[in-house]
Amino acid sequence: MEVMVKNKYGKNQQGENLNERTLMMDNLRIDYRAVFQEADRKVIRGKDFLLGCNFGRRGNGGWNIWHFLSVRTKKDNQILSLEVDSLPRNIYVLKKTEETGLAEIYWEGENNLAVKIQKLASLPRWFFLKIETSVPIFQVVVSAYPGETTGPPERERWCAFASQAYNLHQEAGKKAAGDDSVVLYNRYGGYQDRYGNFLVFLPEEIEDCKVKGTYGVSIELTPQKDARQLRLALGYFYDEDRDRALHDFLSSCSRQIRKTLSLLSWEVSPDLTEWKKLKEEIDKLGKEEEVRKFLEESGYEKMKSAAEEFIRENNYREMLDLTEKMQELKEKVYEKLLSSYTGK
């Protein structure tokens, strides 16, 4: 499975610091963008912000391509969204095989937030989330625009749990006991009703679930008291008969996805392949006297010692960050060798 991360730092048209990141996993793309302060790397509220999910998209319809996920905590009677507080420390690629892709967006600050994303080649219209926080979660909100966003009546938004369907123009949708999933869709339209969004959760992790909105639709999930993690599955139907898609999902597919979600392994062990390759290459280059001195000045021995500790602790984030630094060091070594040969 293709798993790729792109990071870009630069300036916007106003000369402000801009961080853009993209995670691509097979047919899923998650885009991040934020304006931030250089000193503390805090996101500047009210500025250009994006945490979008491009998945099962038609036009602007599908999962929200602007802000699809919000993880909220409560402090001093104020609700705070953890994903907009600070820049992500990194987006980590944790696993990449023919069948499975696993990545993590990690925010580190006063409160830490890890959003792990897992994709299975056997389920191309689904991806899975595991949300982990350092503080109790007050609420998780995921949002979508079911169907392409054109005018009413084609845009009449509905949602359906196994227990009941709701016209969102008249009332909010509510989870009943035993519900483990919800589908978002359009009631009318020559083609609008052929597209929609699925969400599956684990009932034992959820205290309440409400669905609101007649343009963008938000699924508000309240986890069990003091919970610091939550698992979800997000999917869609695309250019299909709506009634058949809803029936298949609510009668059988949701249970199969729920079982997959409950059994998925999220264990992480750092892949040391790239680290070992870089270390071997730099060690060979270090036989040159000039390079050896440069490596001493660059703290190469400390980097290797730190790696041993991170491997012992299974500290995959530090290990992946260190691997990135090793790649930068290797590039600097080659630049130094090139300058010595060219005399520049």
C-alpha positions as CSV (number, residue, x, y, z in Angstrom):
1,M,0.0,0.0,0.0
2,E,1.3,3.5,-0.8
3,V,1.8,5.6,2.3
4,M,3.5,9.0,1.9
5,V,3.9,12.2,3.9
6,K,4.7,15.6,2.5
7,N,5.7,18.5,4.8
8,K,6.2,22.1,3.8
9,Y,7.1,25.2,5.8
10,G,6.9,28.6,4.2
11,K,5.1,32.0,4.2
12,N,1.6,32.9,3.2
13,Q,0.8,36.1,1.2
14,Q,0.8,38.1,4.4
15,G,4.3,37.0,5.2
16,E,3.1,34.8,8.1
17,N,4.6,31.4,9.0
18,L,2.7,28.6,7.3
19,N,2.9,24.9,7.8
20,E,1.3,22.5,5.3
21,R,1.3,18.7,5.6
22,T,-0.3,15.9,3.6
23,L,-0.7,12.3,4.4
24,M,-1.6,9.9,1.5
25,M,-2.7,6.3,2.2
26,D,-3.9,4.5,-0.9
27,N,-7.2,6.4,-1.9
28,L,-7.2,8.5,1.4
29,R,-5.7,11.9,1.7
30,I,-5.6,14.0,4.8
31,D,-4.5,17.6,4.4
32,Y,-3.3,19.9,7.2
33,R,-2.5,23.6,7.1
34,A,-2.0,26.2,9.8
35,V,-0.5,29.7,10.4
36,F,1.7,29.7,13.5
37,Q,3.9,31.8,15.7
38,E,7.6,31.1,15.3
39,A,8.5,31.5,19.0
40,D,6.3,28.9,20.5
41,R,4.9,27.2,17.3
42,K,1.4,27.9,18.5
43,V,-1.3,28.0,15.9
44,I,-2.8,31.5,15.5
45,R,-6.5,31.2,16.0
46,G,-8.8,32.7,13.4
47,K,-6.2,32.3,10.6
48,D,-6.2,29.9,7.7
49,F,-6.6,26.4,9.2
50,L,-7.3,23.0,7.5
51,L,-7.6,19.5,8.7
52,G,-9.4,18.0,5.7
53,C,-10.2,14.4,4.7
54,N,-10.4,13.7,1.0
55,F,-12.1,10.3,0.8
56,G,-15.0,9.2,-1.3
57,R,-15.3,12.7,-2.6
58,R,-17.6,14.0,-5.3
59,G,-17.1,17.8,-5.9
60,N,-17.2,19.2,-2.4
61,G,-19.3,16.3,-1.1
62,G,-18.0,13.5,1.1
63,W,-16.0,13.7,4.3
64,N,-15.2,17.3,5.2
65,I,-12.2,18.5,3.2
66,W,-11.8,21.5,5.5
67,H,-12.1,20.3,9.1
68,F,-13.3,16.7,9.4
69,L,-12.1,15.9,12.9
70,S,-12.2,17.8,16.2
71,V,-11.0,16.3,19.5
72,R,-12.3,18.4,22.4
73,T,-11.5,18.5,26.1
74,K,-13.0,20.7,28.9
75,K,-11.0,22.9,31.2
76,D,-12.4,25.5,33.6
77,N,-15.8,25.1,31.9
78,Q,-14.3,26.0,28.6
79,I,-14.2,23.6,25.6
80,L,-10.8,23.3,23.9
81,S,-10.1,21.7,20.5
82,L,-6.8,19.9,20.8
83,E,-6.1,19.8,17.1
84,V,-6.0,23.6,16.7
85,D,-3.8,24.4,19.7
86,S,-0.4,23.7,18.3
87,L,1.4,22.4,15.2
88,P,1.7,18.6,14.9
89,R,5.1,17.5,16.0
90,N,5.1,15.2,13.0
91,I,3.2,12.8,10.8
92,Y,4.7,9.4,11.3
93,V,4.5,6.5,8.9
94,L,4.4,3.5,11.2
95,K,3.6,0.6,8.9
96,K,3.6,0.0,5.2
97,T,2.9,-3.4,3.8
98,E,0.9,-4.6,0.8
99,E,-2.2,-5.1,2.9
100,T,-1.8,-2.4,5.7
101,G,-0.9,1.2,6.1
102,L,-0.6,2.8,9.5
103,A,0.3,6.4,10.3
104,E,0.0,8.8,13.2
105,I,-0.5,12.6,13.4
106,Y,0.9,13.6,16.7
107,W,0.4,16.9,18.6
108,E,2.6,17.6,21.6
109,G,2.1,20.5,24.0
110,E,0.3,21.2,27.2
111,N,-2.1,18.5,26.1
112,N,-1.0,15.7,23.8
113,L,-3.1,14.3,21.0
114,A,-2.3,11.3,18.8
115,V,-4.5,10.4,15.9
116,K,-3.6,7.0,14.4
117,I,-4.9,6.2,11.0
118,Q,-5.1,2.6,9.6
119,K,-6.0,1.5,6.1
120,L,-6.6,-2.0,4.8
121,A,-6.2,-2.8,1.1
122,S,-9.1,-5.3,1.5
123,L,-11.5,-2.5,2.5
124,P,-10.8,0.4,0.1
125,R,-13.9,2.4,1.1
126,W,-13.0,2.4,4.8
127,F,-10.3,3.7,7.1
128,F,-9.9,3.4,10.9
129,L,-9.0,5.9,13.6
130,K,-7.6,5.5,17.1
131,I,-7.7,8.8,19.0
132,E,-5.5,9.0,22.1
133,T,-5.1,12.0,24.4
134,S,-3.2,12.9,27.6
135,V,-6.4,14.4,29.1
136,P,-10.0,13.1,29.3
137,I,-11.9,13.6,26.1
138,F,-15.1,15.7,26.3
139,Q,-16.3,15.1,22.8
140,V,-15.1,14.0,19.3
141,V,-16.8,15.5,16.3
142,V,-16.4,14.2,12.7
143,S,-18.1,16.0,9.9
144,A,-19.2,15.5,6.2
145,Y,-21.1,16.9,3.3
146,P,-23.2,13.9,2.3
147,G,-23.5,14.0,-1.5
148,E,-22.3,16.9,-3.6
149,T,-23.3,20.3,-2.1
150,T,-25.9,21.7,-4.5
151,G,-29.2,23.4,-3.8
152,P,-32.4,22.1,-2.1
153,P,-34.4,19.9,-2.3
154,E,-31.5,17.8,-3.6
155,R,-29.5,18.6,-0.5
156,E,-32.1,17.6,2.1
157,R,-29.9,15.9,4.7
158,W,-30.8,12.8,6.6
159,C,-29.1,10.4,8.9
160,A,-30.0,6.8,9.9
161,F,-29.1,4.6,12.8
162,A,-30.3,1.0,12.9
163,S,-32.9,2.2,15.4
164,Q,-34.4,5.1,13.4
165,A,-33.9,7.6,10.5
166,Y,-34.0,11.4,11.0
167,N,-34.7,14.3,8.8
168,L,-32.0,16.7,10.0
169,H,-34.0,19.7,8.8
170,Q,-36.5,18.8,11.5
171,E,-34.5,17.4,14.4
172,A,-31.1,16.0,15.5
173,G,-30.4,12.4,15.1
174,K,-29.8,10.4,18.3
175,K,-28.2,7.1,19.1
176,A,-30.4,4.5,20.8
177,A,-29.3,1.6,22.9
178,G,-27.6,-1.1,20.7
179,D,-26.7,1.3,17.9
180,D,-23.1,1.0,16.7
181,S,-23.2,3.1,13.5
182,V,-24.8,5.9,11.5
183,V,-25.1,6.8,7.8
184,L,-25.4,10.3,6.4
185,Y,-27.2,10.8,3.1
186,N,-29.5,12.9,0.9
187,R,-33.2,12.1,0.7
188,Y,-33.9,13.5,-2.8
189,G,-32.0,14.3,-6.0
190,G,-31.4,12.8,-9.4
191,Y,-27.9,11.8,-8.3
192,Q,-27.4,13.4,-4.9
193,D,-28.9,10.4,-3.2
194,R,-26.3,8.0,-4.7
195,Y,-23.6,9.2,-2.3
196,G,-23.2,9.2,1.5
197,N,-21.0,8.6,4.5
198,F,-20.8,5.8,7.0
199,L,-19.4,5.9,10.6
200,V,-19.0,2.9,12.9
201,F,-18.1,3.1,16.6
202,L,-17.8,0.7,19.5
203,P,-20.9,1.1,21.8
204,E,-18.8,0.3,24.9
205,E,-16.7,3.3,24.2
206,I,-19.6,5.7,23.5
207,E,-22.0,7.3,26.0
208,D,-23.9,9.3,23.4
209,C,-24.0,10.1,19.7
210,K,-25.9,13.0,18.1
211,V,-26.1,14.1,14.4
212,K,-26.7,17.7,13.5
213,G,-26.6,20.0,10.5
214,T,-28.5,20.7,7.3
215,Y,-25.5,21.7,5.1
216,G,-22.3,20.3,6.7
217,V,-23.4,17.5,9.0
218,S,-21.6,16.9,12.3
219,I,-21.5,13.6,14.2
220,E,-21.0,14.5,17.9
221,L,-19.6,11.5,19.9
222,T,-19.4,11.7,23.7
223,P,-17.1,9.0,25.1
224,Q,-17.5,7.3,28.4
225,K,-16.5,9.4,31.4
226,D,-12.7,10.1,31.7
227,A,-11.9,8.2,28.5
228,R,-8.6,9.1,26.8
229,Q,-9.0,7.0,23.7
230,L,-11.7,6.3,21.1
231,R,-11.8,4.1,18.0
232,L,-13.8,4.9,14.9
233,A,-14.3,3.6,11.3
234,L,-15.1,6.0,8.5
235,G,-16.5,4.9,5.1
236,Y,-18.7,5.9,2.3
237,F,-20.9,4.7,-0.6
238,Y,-20.4,6.1,-4.0
239,D,-22.7,6.1,-7.1
240,E,-24.9,3.4,-5.6
241,D,-28.6,2.9,-5.1
242,R,-29.1,4.7,-1.7
243,D,-31.8,2.4,-0.3
244,R,-29.7,-0.7,-1.1
245,A,-26.5,0.9,0.4
246,L,-28.4,1.8,3.6
247,H,-29.9,-1.6,4.0
248,D,-26.7,-3.5,3.4
249,F,-24.8,-1.2,5.8
250,L,-27.3,-1.2,8.6
251,S,-28.2,-4.9,8.4
252,S,-24.8,-6.5,8.0
253,C,-21.8,-4.4,6.9
254,S,-21.7,-2.2,10.0
255,R,-21.4,-5.3,12.2
256,Q,-18.5,-6.7,10.1
257,I,-16.7,-3.3,10.2
258,R,-17.4,-3.1,14.0
259,K,-15.7,-6.5,14.4
260,T,-12.7,-5.4,12.3
261,L,-12.4,-2.2,14.3
262,S,-12.5,-4.0,17.7
263,L,-9.9,-6.5,16.6
264,L,-7.4,-4.2,14.8
265,S,-3.9,-4.1,16.3
266,W,-2.5,-0.7,16.9
267,E,0.8,-1.9,18.3
268,V,3.8,-0.1,16.9
269,S,7.4,-1.2,16.7
270,P,9.8,1.2,14.9
271,D,11.0,0.0,11.5
272,L,14.8,0.2,11.8
273,T,15.5,-0.5,8.1
274,E,16.1,3.1,7.1
275,W,18.1,3.8,10.3
276,K,20.4,0.9,9.8
277,K,21.0,1.8,6.2
278,L,21.8,5.5,7.1
279,K,24.1,4.4,9.9
280,E,26.0,2.0,7.7
281,E,26.4,4.7,5.0
282,I,27.6,7.4,7.4
283,D,30.0,5.0,9.2
284,K,31.6,4.3,5.8
285,L,31.9,8.0,5.0
286,G,33.3,8.6,8.4
287,K,36.5,6.8,7.5
288,E,37.6,10.0,5.7
289,E,39.4,12.1,8.2
290,E,37.6,15.3,7.3
291,V,34.2,13.6,7.6
292,R,35.2,12.0,10.9
293,K,35.9,15.4,12.5
294,F,32.7,16.8,11.1
295,L,30.7,13.9,12.5
296,E,32.3,14.5,15.9
297,E,31.3,18.1,15.8
298,S,27.8,17.2,14.7
299,G,27.2,14.9,17.7
300,Y,27.0,11.7,15.7
301,E,28.1,9.5,18.6
302,K,25.4,11.0,20.8
303,M,22.8,10.3,18.1
304,K,23.8,6.6,18.0
305,S,23.7,6.3,21.8
306,A,20.2,7.9,21.8
307,A,19.0,5.5,19.2
308,E,20.0,2.5,21.3
309,E,18.0,3.9,24.2
310,F,14.9,4.7,22.0
311,I,15.1,1.1,20.6
312,R,15.2,-0.4,24.1
313,E,12.2,1.7,25.1
314,N,10.3,1.1,21.8
315,N,10.0,4.9,21.5
316,Y,9.0,4.9,17.9
317,R,8.4,8.7,17.7
318,E,11.8,9.7,18.9
319,M,13.3,7.0,16.7
320,L,11.6,8.2,13.6
321,D,12.5,11.8,14.4
322,L,16.1,10.7,14.8
323,T,16.1,8.9,11.5
324,E,15.0,12.2,9.8
325,K,17.9,13.9,11.5
326,M,20.3,11.2,10.3
327,Q,19.0,11.8,6.7
328,E,19.8,15.5,7.1
329,L,23.2,14.7,8.5
330,K,24.0,12.4,5.6
331,E,23.1,15.1,3.1
332,K,25.4,17.6,5.0
333,V,28.3,15.0,4.8
334,Y,27.9,14.7,1.1
335,E,27.8,18.5,0.8
336,K,31.0,18.7,2.7
337,L,32.7,16.1,0.6
338,L,31.6,17.8,-2.6
339,S,32.8,21.2,-1.4
340,S,36.2,19.7,-0.6
341,Y,36.5,18.2,-4.1
342,T,35.4,21.4,-5.8
343,G,37.3,23.8,-3.5
344,K,34.1,25.7,-2.8
